[in-house]
Structures are given as structure tokens and as C-alpha cells.
Amino acid sequence: MYFVIDQAPDGQFQFFIKSSDHETVAMSKGFDTKEAAEKAVTTIMNGHLSPESHLEDLV
């Protein structure tokens, strides 16, 4: 599983949770800043979901 942060056309940031075969498992709500989205991902990753979990930044 991995996380992808992207910016929507309206300027909001969101993250996607992707499976190992690159399918989207979940999508977050919109965040006003990239930092807020990164903080949410970090909080989730600190839950030790999987040793292979990582973040990909598209912005």
C-alpha cells in the first residue's frame, strides 16, 4: 500500500491510498494545504499499516 498526494483543479490537496497493484483503495477529503494532507498521511503511516507503505508526491 502507498499514498499519493495530488492537487485538484480547485486548488485543494488530497491523498489517495493505492494497493500494491496500483488500484485506488480510498481517497481523502480535500485539504487547504499540502502540509495538512502530508500530516494526515504521516498520522496514518505512524499506525504502522505495512512496512512497505510509502508516500508519492505528485505536486
Secondary structure by P-SEA (a helix, b strand, c coil): cbbbbbbccccbbbbbbbcccccccccccccccaaaaaaaaaaaaaacccccbbbbbcc
